[in-house]
């Protein structure tokens, strides 16, 4: 490894010793872009890497709210505005008990590269809170969102920072957040949040975008390696927005999806997942995936044991981790390889551990990295921003067509970069290199700021 690259990794580790997820993301990116750094000796003098790994601004704040019993609860809120090099900060809000500074920084860092790959003028950010919306009433969620936005509003704007949804932040939460922002600002500024309902400025196909985008990328990656997704067996983890619409598009492409999961366990249906039922359970009833067996008793339910996801024990051609970070570990990777997996597509943010990714690549498994493969959501958010700016709506088909072209171009960028630097077929490295080259050029052009 280049001495400069190693020195930056070491200094970042020393400055952020407890931030494991963030450090993992930094290591994964910097080790793969090392050939670019080796070629450009001027990067050290310009401190390109040091500036790349340090957020432009980190905001942390308290979020007090009152539950239905009249008890005041205090959560912690975050917004990490990582980079505005190529456009306003852009990235989701996550409401989940696991949220902490390390996870926010890791997600924000990943977002810079993901957004650069889209070819659209958007920077990178991430935010959220350790608030858990599960089990909360609509009134409690509304009060929390209003309190959260009462602080966040001063840091965002359609030309400054445009948040969206993520885990725990769907259409309901975006609605409450936007309503409070509109009330505080006393103005309709549609472009300040994306993921809105189309009735008040959202984009059609935004709900489907991340899952659809993942499959568009997988289609291109598989085709480049002379593989068709048609008639392949697919295992998916998760049963949220990304997983549901990845399943929908995979089925439309002729694949057979046999697993989906939630935090409690995994369902396996050898006849193929009944997606309409999963949508009813998760999007309407907000229930548990185990309820699938009530209508399909022939399917199997495997309880989750510890951190292991039983979805990866199933023989499959294509694995799509769509739940959360580091959900697919080294042992899971070994099981997948043993069972003959052809490709892994990261639908969630950094769902494969560092060791798992290395193992898969060493065994010539095709890996579609999250920052490229799950960029469909933020790409469609940028399309929503465009519609807000011109006060016009695209049709569902128009948005999907634009998304397909963006994901196709992202794959081409990853492929071209991997070939340019002698790592053909390693799309993990290709994605990092393609994004980094664009960001480094922008950083150099704008001077020391």
C-alpha positions in Angstrom: 0.0 0.0 0.0 1.1 3.5 -0.8 2.7 5.2 2.3 0.4 8.2 2.0 -2.7 6.0 1.9 -1.5 4.0 4.9 -0.7 7.2 6.8 -4.2 8.6 6.3 -5.8 5.3 7.3 -3.7 5.3 10.5 -4.3 8.9 11.4 -8.1 8.5 10.8 -8.1 5.4 13.1 -6.2 7.3 15.7 -8.6 10.2 15.7 -11.7 8.1 15.6 -10.8 5.0 17.7 -14.3 3.9 18.6 -16.0 4.5 15.3 -15.8 0.9 13.9 -18.3 1.3 11.0 -16.8 4.5 9.9 -13.3 3.2 10.0 -14.4 0.1 8.1 -15.8 2.3 5.3 -12.7 4.4 5.1 -10.4 1.3 4.9 -12.5 -0.3 2.2 -12.5 2.8 0.0 -8.9 3.9 0.6 -7.3 0.5 0.0 -9.2 0.1 -3.3 -8.3 3.6 -4.6 -4.6 3.1 -3.8 -3.6 2.7 -7.5 -5.0 6.1 -8.2 -3.2 7.7 -5.3 0.0 6.0 -6.4 -0.4 7.5 -9.9 -1.1 11.1 -8.6 1.8 12.1 -6.3 0.3 15.6 -6.0 -2.6 14.3 -3.9 -0.4 14.2 -0.8 0.7 17.8 -1.0 -3.0 18.8 -1.6 -4.1 16.6 1.3 -6.8 15.1 -0.9 -7.4 12.0 1.2 -7.3 13.9 4.6 -10.0 16.3 3.3 -12.0 13.4 1.8 -12.3 11.5 5.0 -13.2 14.5 7.2 -16.8 15.7 7.2 -17.3 19.4 6.3 -19.7 19.6 9.3 -21.1 17.3 12.0 -24.3 18.3 13.8 -25.5 16.6 16.9 -28.5 17.6 18.9 -31.1 16.5 21.5 -34.6 15.6 20.4 -37.1 15.9 23.3 -40.7 14.6 22.8 -43.7 13.4 24.8 -45.1 9.9 24.5 -48.8 9.0 24.8 -48.4 8.4 28.6 -47.2 12.0 29.0 -43.6 11.0 29.7 -40.9 13.2 28.2 -38.3 11.2 26.2 -35.0 12.5 25.0 -33.3 11.1 21.9 -30.2 12.1 20.1 -30.3 13.6 16.5 -27.5 13.7 13.9 -26.8 15.3 10.6 -23.3 14.7 9.1 -22.8 17.0 6.1 -19.9 15.2 4.6 -19.3 16.8 1.2 -20.8 19.6 -1.0 -18.1 19.3 -3.6 -20.4 18.6 -6.5 -23.8 19.7 -5.2 -26.0 20.3 -2.1 -25.6 17.7 0.7 -27.9 14.8 -0.1 -28.6 11.7 1.9 -31.2 9.9 4.0 -32.4 10.1 7.6 -32.4 6.9 9.6 -34.5 6.3 12.8 -33.2 3.2 14.5 -31.9 2.3 18.0 -28.5 1.5 16.5 -27.9 5.0 15.2 -24.7 6.6 16.6 -22.0 9.0 15.3 -20.0 6.2 13.7 -22.9 4.8 11.7 -23.8 8.4 10.6 -20.3 9.1 9.4 -20.0 5.8 7.6 -23.2 6.3 5.8 -22.3 9.9 5.0 -18.9 8.9 3.7 -20.4 6.2 1.5 -23.0 8.7 0.3 -20.4 11.0 -1.2 -19.1 8.2 -3.5 -22.6 6.9 -4.3 -23.9 10.3 -5.3 -20.8 11.0 -7.4 -21.5 7.8 -9.3 -25.0 8.9 -10.3 -23.5 11.6 -12.5 -26.0 14.1 -10.9 -25.0 17.3 -9.1 -25.5 16.1 -5.5 -23.1 16.0 -2.5 -23.1 13.5 0.4 -24.7 13.6 3.8 -26.5 11.4 6.3 -28.6 11.9 9.4 -31.0 10.4 11.8 -31.7 9.5 15.4 -31.6 6.6 17.8 -35.4 6.9 18.0 -37.2 3.6 17.4 -40.5 4.0 15.4 -41.5 0.4 16.0 -44.3 0.0 18.4 -45.0 3.8 18.5 -48.4 5.3 17.7 -48.8 7.7 14.8 -49.2 10.5 17.3 -45.9 9.7 19.0 -44.1 9.5 15.7 -45.6 12.8 14.6 -44.4 14.5 17.9 -41.0 13.1 17.5 -40.6 14.2 13.9 -41.8 17.7 14.7 -39.3 18.0 17.5 -36.5 16.6 15.2 -37.3 19.0 12.5 -37.5 22.0 14.9 -33.7 21.6 15.2 -32.8 20.2 11.8 -34.6 22.9 9.8 -31.9 25.5 10.4 -29.3 23.3 8.7 -31.1 22.3 5.5 -32.5 23.9 2.3 -33.0 22.9 -1.3 -29.7 24.5 -2.3 -27.9 23.5 1.0 -28.9 20.0 2.2 -31.7 17.8 1.0 -32.5 14.9 3.4 -34.6 11.8 2.4 -35.8 8.6 4.0 -33.8 5.6 5.1 -34.4 2.8 7.6 -37.3 3.8 9.9 -38.2 6.9 7.8 -40.8 6.2 5.2 -43.6 8.2 3.7 -45.4 8.8 7.0 -42.2 10.2 8.7 -41.3 12.3 5.7 -44.8 13.8 5.7 -44.6 14.8 9.4 -41.0 16.2 8.9 -42.1 18.2 5.8 -45.2 19.6 7.5 -43.2 20.9 10.4 -40.6 22.4 8.1 -43.3 24.1 6.1 -44.9 25.5 9.2 -41.6 26.8 10.6 -40.5 28.4 7.3 -44.0 29.6 6.5 -43.4 28.7 2.9 -43.7 25.8 0.5 -40.2 24.7 -0.4 -40.8 21.4 -2.0 -37.1 20.6 -2.8 -36.0 20.5 0.8 -37.0 16.9 1.4 -37.3 14.0 -1.0 -39.3 10.8 -0.7 -42.5 12.9 -0.4 -45.9 11.6 -1.4 -46.6 12.6 -5.0 -49.8 14.5 -3.8 -47.5 17.2 -2.3 -44.4 17.2 -4.5 -43.0 13.7 -4.4 -41.9 11.6 -7.4 -43.6 8.6 -8.8 -41.4 5.5 -8.6 -39.4 6.8 -5.7 -40.7 4.0 -3.4 -39.6 1.4 -5.9 -36.3 3.1 -6.9 -33.7 1.5 -4.7 -34.9 -2.1 -5.3 -35.5 -1.5 -9.0 -32.1 0.2 -9.3 -30.4 -2.8 -7.6 -31.8 -5.2 -10.2 -31.0 -2.9 -13.1 -27.3 -2.9 -11.9 -27.4 -6.7 -11.4 -28.8 -7.2 -14.9 -25.9 -5.2 -16.4 -23.2 -6.8 -14.2 -24.5 -10.3 -15.0 -24.8 -9.6 -18.7 -21.2 -8.3 -18.9 -20.2 -11.7 -17.6 -22.5 -13.7 -19.9 -25.1 -14.6 -17.3 -28.8 -14.0 -17.5 -30.9 -13.4 -14.4 -33.9 -15.3 -16.0 -34.7 -18.5 -14.2 -32.1 -17.9 -11.5 -32.8 -18.6 -7.8 -32.5 -15.4 -5.7 -32.3 -15.1 -1.9 -33.2 -11.7 -0.4 -32.7 -10.5 3.2 -35.0 -7.9 4.6 -38.7 -7.2 4.0 -38.6 -3.4 3.9 -38.8 -1.0 1.0 -35.6 -2.1 -0.7 -36.2 -5.8 -0.3 -39.8 -5.7 -1.5 -39.1 -3.8 -4.7 -35.9 -5.8 -5.4 -38.1 -8.9 -5.2 -40.7 -7.3 -7.4 -38.2 -6.4 -10.2 -36.3 -9.8 -9.9 -39.6 -11.6 -10.4 -40.5 -9.4 -13.3 -37.1 -10.3 -14.8 -37.9 -14.0 -14.6 -36.0 -15.0 -11.4 -37.4 -17.0 -8.6 -37.1 -15.3 -5.2 -37.2 -17.8 -2.4 -36.4 -15.9 0.8 -37.2 -12.7 2.7 -36.6 -11.9 6.3 -37.0 -9.4 9.2 -35.1 -8.9 12.4 -36.8 -12.0 13.9 -36.2 -14.6 11.2 -36.4 -15.7 7.6 -39.1 -17.3 5.4 -38.2 -19.8 2.7 -40.7 -20.6 0.0 -39.4 -23.0 -2.6 -42.3 -22.2 -4.9 -41.3 -18.5 -4.9 -42.2 -15.6 -2.6 -45.8 -14.5 -2.6 -44.9 -10.8 -2.8 -48.5 -9.5 -2.6 -48.8 -11.2 0.8 -45.4 -9.8 2.0 -46.6 -6.3 1.0 -49.8 -6.7 3.0 -47.9 -7.9 6.1 -45.2 -5.3 6.0 -46.7 -2.2 4.2 -50.3 -2.4 5.5 -50.3 -4.4 8.7 -46.7 -3.5 9.7 -46.5 -7.1 11.0 -43.8 -9.7 11.3 -42.6 -11.9 8.4 -43.6 -15.0 10.3 -47.2 -14.2 9.5 -46.5 -15.4 5.9 -47.0 -19.0 7.1 -50.6 -18.2 8.1 -51.5 -18.3 4.4 -48.6 -20.4 3.1 -48.1 -23.2 5.7 -46.0 -25.1 3.2 -43.3 -22.5 3.5 -40.6 -22.7 6.2 -39.8 -20.1 8.9 -36.3 -20.1 10.3 -35.9 -18.2 13.6 -32.9 -15.9 13.7 -30.1 -17.0 16.0 -27.8 -14.3 17.2 -26.5 -12.1 14.3 -26.6 -14.9 11.7 -29.2 -14.5 9.0 -30.6 -17.9 7.9 -31.3 -16.5 4.4 -27.6 -17.2 3.5 -27.8 -20.9 4.3 -30.1 -21.5 1.4 -28.7 -22.7 -1.9 -28.9 -19.8 -4.4 -27.6 -18.4 -7.6 -27.9 -14.7 -6.5 -27.8 -13.3 -3.0 -29.2 -9.8 -2.4 -28.6 -8.5 1.2 -31.2 -5.7 1.6 -31.5 -5.3 5.3 -28.7 -3.4 7.1 -24.9 -3.0 7.4 -22.6 -5.9 8.1 -25.4 -8.5 7.9 -23.5 -10.9 5.7 -20.3 -12.0 7.4 -17.3 -14.2 6.5 -19.1 -17.4 7.5 -22.1 -16.5 5.5 -19.8 -15.8 2.5 -18.2 -19.2 2.9 -21.6 -20.8 3.0 -22.7 -19.0 -0.2 -19.6 -19.9 -2.1 -19.9 -23.5 -1.0 -23.5 -23.5 -2.2 -22.5 -22.2 -5.6 -23.6 -18.6 -5.5 -22.8 -16.7 -8.7 -23.2 -13.1 -7.6 -24.0 -10.9 -4.5 -25.7 -7.6 -4.9 -25.6 -5.1 -2.0 -29.1 -3.6 -1.7 -28.4 -2.2 1.8 -25.6 0.1 2.8 -22.4 -1.9 3.3 -24.2 -5.1 4.1 -21.1 -7.3 3.6 -18.4 -7.2 6.2 -14.9 -6.4 5.0 -13.8 -10.0 5.4 -16.9 -11.3 3.5 -16.2 -9.0 0.6 -12.6 -10.0 0.4 -13.5 -13.7 0.5 -16.2 -13.4 -2.2 -13.8 -11.5 -4.5 -11.0 -14.0 -3.9 -13.4 -16.8 -5.0 -14.3 -15.0 -8.2 -17.9 -14.2 -7.1 -19.4 -11.1 -8.8 -20.0 -8.4 -6.2 -22.2 -5.4 -6.8 -21.1 -2.8 -4.2 -23.7 -0.8 -2.3 -22.4 2.6 -3.3 -23.1 1.7 -6.9 -25.9 -1.0 -6.8 -28.2 0.8 -4.3 -27.8 4.3 -5.8 -31.2 4.1 -7.4 -32.9 5.6 -4.4 -30.8 8.7 -4.3 -30.8 9.0 -8.1 -34.5 9.1 -8.1 -34.4 11.6 -5.2 -32.4 13.8 -7.5 -35.0 13.4 -10.2 -37.6 14.4 -7.6 -35.5 17.6 -6.8 -35.5 18.3 -10.6 -39.3 18.0 -10.7 -39.7 20.3 -7.7 -37.4 22.9 -9.3 -39.3 23.0 -12.6 -42.7 22.4 -10.9 -43.5 19.5 -13.1 -44.2 15.8 -12.7 -42.7 13.0 -14.8 -44.8 9.8 -15.3 -43.9 6.6 -13.5 -42.5 5.1 -16.7 -40.5 8.2 -17.4 -38.9 8.1 -14.0 -38.1 4.3 -14.3 -36.6 4.9 -17.8 -34.4 7.6 -16.4 -33.4 5.4 -13.4 -32.6 2.5 -15.8 -30.2 4.7 -17.8 -28.5 6.1 -14.7 -27.9 2.6 -13.2 -26.7 1.3 -16.6 -24.2 4.3 -16.7 -23.1 3.6 -13.1 -22.2 0.0 -14.0 -20.3 1.2 -17.1 -18.3 3.6 -14.9 -17.5 0.9 -12.5 -16.5 -1.5 -15.3 -14.4 1.0 -17.1 -12.5 2.1 -14.0 -11.8 -1.5 -12.9 -10.3 -2.2 -16.4 -8.3 1.1 -16.4 -6.5 0.2 -13.2 -6.0 -3.5 -13.9 -8.6 -4.9 -11.6 -11.2 -5.9 -14.3 -14.2 -7.7 -12.8 -13.7 -6.2 -9.4 -16.6 -3.8 -9.4 -16.1 -2.9 -5.7 -12.8 -1.3 -6.6 -14.2 0.1 -9.9 -17.0 1.9 -8.1 -14.6 3.5 -5.5 -12.1 4.5 -8.2 -14.7 6.0 -10.6 -16.3 8.1 -7.8 -12.9 9.1 -6.3 -11.5 10.4 -9.5 -14.4 12.7 -10.0 -14.3 13.9 -6.4 -10.6 14.5 -6.4 -10.8 16.5 -9.6 -13.5 18.7 -8.1 -11.5 19.1 -4.9 -8.4 20.1 -6.8 -10.3 22.6 -9.0 -11.9 24.4 -6.0 -8.8 25.0 -4.0 -8.1 24.5 -0.3 -11.5 24.9 1.2 
